[in-house]
Amino acid sequence: MPQRATYYFGRVIKLGTVTSSSLLQALREPPNVRVGDFVYTITNAQVAGAAAAPRYVYATLTKYTPEGAIAVVEPSAHREALADVQNLVVASSPFIYLPEYSGIAYQHIWNKLQREQFERAFSAIIEERHGRFFAQSFIEPISNLATFVSRISALSQITKIEATVHPPNPLFGRSWAGLREYMRVRRTSEVHVREVALPEESLQTSVPQIASSLQGTTEGEASRTLAPLGNYDSMFADAAVLMAADGYGKARVEGQRAGRRVVVRTLDSQVSEQIEREIEPEMLYERVRPIFARISEDRYMEHSSEEGP
């Protein structure tokens, strides 16, 4: 039976001078970036489809050390010794980027190139390719909505909501369409929301009900349920939390459960999938694209009619 690995799903956020086309160029022609004691780069990039609008880009994020050493055998002396090696690979994490969804799925390498390291190194490479001049690109997790909402629903009291979100591209969700419009009108690249409940009170949020309405409803039923969110002034924080859960930011909900303080984060509910560790790029694409498509369909997300980066 083939070995399996965990692939995490997220969205690649592009801000400032980073555009869809320049991101693709950065994946094809990446710099080498030092982060801490190691150097990171992108290797073995393969572009499927037209260069300007590919179906996917498959590549590997590689972590290496400029000067390393490996154990070798000295046969004549019947002993082991260390041999110096330049640019010694420490870990390699395959990933696939789907421009259609601004989606990325990347392999988690335990103890060597874990989720946080991958995201930090990926961002550093893209931003370095743009000269770090008004350039920001990072990966935001796509949350498993059912898991995220069930954890919020288990809270007996909600005392704080915090969310930071970024403009969506190319998809937007109806559950936060009003917030998207607000960001478009205000021409903002980031919105930060923070609400704190009155002493001994609980914040009133509709996130669990709205999220539940997205599951197992018809398109018409969902449209009626989500209609109030057109007024983004009245449900600003709720819309931000749902927008973050869809991969366009981060959200944090704090509350009480059984008398104990509990924190629920979108990051802790990230969508993941067990996929064969060794898999051909086209087969990986066939595995991950239906997952992105299902997320978009289940959450009633649509492609934006506006042109953007």
N, C-alpha and C positions, 0 to 999 in steps of 0.2 A: 504494500500500500504506500503510495507516495506521501512524503512528508508534507505537512501543511504549515503555513505561517499566517500570522495575523496581518491583515491589511486594514489601515485606518482610512476613513473617507473625510475629505474636507473640501473647502473651496479656496481658490487662490485669489486673494484680494489684490487689486492693482490700483495704486494711488499715485498722484503726481505725474511724473514723466513716464511711468510704466504703463504701457498699453498692451493690448492683446498681441499685436505684431512684434513689439519689442521684447515681450516676454518669450515668445517663440524663438526669437533670435538669440536670447540669452540662454535658452535651453540647448540650442544647437552650438553656440560658441561661448561657453561659460568660462569665467575666470577661476583661478585657484585662490581660495580665501582661507586665511588662518583664523580659527576660532579656538581660543585657549591654546592647548598644547598640540593641536592637530590642524591639518589642512584639509579642506573639503573642496570637491569639484563635482561636476556632472559628467559622466562618461557613457559611452555606447549609445548615444541618442539615435533613435530611429523615428522618422516622421512618416506617418501613414496618410496618404491622400495628398491633395494639393498643398504646396508649401505655405501659401497664404491662408488657407483655411483647412487644416488637416483634421482628420477624424480623431487622431490622437497622437501624442508624442510619448514614446516609451524610452526610458533612460534609467540610469543608475546614479544615485547619489553616493559618492565614494569618499570615505574617510581614510586619510593616510598620514603617515609621519615621514617627514623629509629624510630623516636618518634613523634607521632601525637596525635590528639585529635578529637573526634567526639561528636556531640550533642546527648544526651540521655534524657529520661524523668524519673524523680523521682516521681512515682505515688503517694506515700504517701504524698509528699510535694506539689504535683501538680505544678511542676516547671521543667524547662529544666536545664541541667547541662552538663559539658564537662567531658568526660571519656578518660583517656589516652589509646592510642592504639600503639602497637609496629608494625613497618614495615607497615605503613598505605599506601595503594596503592593510588597514585595521578592520574595516567592515564596509560592506556594500549593500545598499538598500534599493532594490528595484522599485520604480514607481511609474504610473501612467497618468498623463494629463489629458483631459477631454475638454477642449475649448468650448464645445457646445454647452457645457454646464459650468464652465470655470471650475470643473471638478478635478480632484486629484485623489488617487488611491496609492498608498505607499506602504511598503513592508516594514514591520516593526522588528528590529534586530535586538533581541534581549541582551542587555548589559553592554552593548557595543554601539548601537545606533538606535536609540529609543525614540519614542514619539517626539518628545520635546527637543531632543538634539536634531532630529531630522528637520523639524519646522524651523528651528533657529538657523541651521546651516543653509537650508533652502532660501530663506529670506536674505541671508547675507550674500549669497551668490548672485541672486537676481539684482539686488541693490548695488552690489559692486560693479556688475556689468553696466549699470546705468550711471556709474560714477558717483553714486550716493548723493546726487544733486537733485533735491526735491523728488526723490524716488523712494517709494515704499511698496513692498510686496510681502505678503505673509499668508500663512495658511490658517484659516479658521475652521474649527471642527463642525461637522454636520451632526446634530444630535439625533439620537433615537427618540423621536417625539413621545412615543408611548412610555418609555422608561423615564424620561425627564418629567413628564406630566404626572406619572404615578408617584414620583418622589415628592413633587409639590403638593399633590392631593393628600398625601399622608401627613402633612403638617397641620397641626391643630391651630396654629397661629402663625401668620406671616408678618415679620417685623421689619424687613428691609428687602428692597428690590434694587439691583444695580445692573445696568446693561450699557455696553458700548457697541455701536453698530456703524456700518459703513455702507455706502451706496451699492445696491445690487447691480450686477451685470454678469450674464445677460438675462437672468431670470428674476422674476419678482413674485411674491406670494400675496394672494388676496387677503390673507389674515393681517397683513401689515401694509396694504396698498396706500392707506392714508399717510403713514409715516414715510413711505417712499416718496410720495408726492410732496410732503413737507420738505424733505431733504433736497428734492429737485428744485423747488421754488426758492429755498434758502441758499442753494448752491453750496452745500456743506459736504465735506468729505468724511466727517465723523460726528456722531451725536452720542453724548453720554447722559444717561438717565440715572438718577438716584432718588429713591423714595424711602422715607423712614416713618414708621407708624407712630402715632401718638402713644404716650406711656399707657401700658395695660390694654392697648387696642391692637387690632389686626388690620393690616392693609386689605382692602377689598380688590381682588384681582379676578379676572375672568379667563385667565390663561388656561386652566384645566378644562373649562367648559368649551372654549373656542377650539382648543386642540382636539378634544374628543369629538367635536362636531365635524372635524375634517376626516374622521375615520368612519368608513361605512355609510357615508351619506352620498346622495346623488349630487350632481353639480348644481342643480337648482336649489336643493336644500342648503347646501353649503353657502351659496350666494346670499340666501336670505339670512342665514345665521351670521355671516360676516359683514353684512351691510352696515351695522352701526360703526364699524371701524373706519368708515369713510371720514368720520369726525375724529381726526387724530388728536384733537385737543383733549377729548374726554378719556381716551384709553391709550395715551402716549406710552406709558411704561409697559403695558401689556403687549402692545405692538412691537416694542423694542425687544422684549424677551422672546417673542415668537420669531422675529427677524433674526436674532442671534441663533436661535435653535436651528434655523434653516441654513446656517453656515455663513452669515454675514456679520458676525460679531461674537461677543461673549456676554453671557448673562450669569447672574448670581442671585439666588433667592435664599434669604435667611429667615428662619422661623423656629418654632418650638414643636417638639414631638415627644409625648410622654414626659414632659417636664424638662427635656434636654434641648440644648441649642443644636440646630441642624442646619447645614449649609448645602444647598443643591446648586450645582454648576452645570452649565451646558457641556463643558469639557469632560465631565465625568460620565456623560451619556453618549459619547461619540460613537457614531455608526462604525462597525467593523465587520469584517468577514474573514472566515478561514478559507484560504485559497492555497493550492499547491505551491510549495516553495519554488520548485523549478517549473516554470510555465512559459510558453511562447507568447510573445507580445500580442498577437492577434487573438489567442485564446484568452489572455488576461482581459483584453478589451471586451470580448464577448461575455466575460463574467461580470465585469464592473458596470458596463453601460446600462444593463437592465436595472441595476440597483439605483443608479442616478435617475433613470427614467421613472422608476416606481416612486422614489421620493418626491419627484416633481409632480407626478400624477396624484399621489395620495394627499399632498398638501396644496393642491390646486395652484401650482405655480405656472406662470406663463412667461414666454419670451418677450422681452421688452421690444416695443416698436420704435424706441428711440435709439439713435446711433450713439455709441459710446466706446470707450477704450476696451 
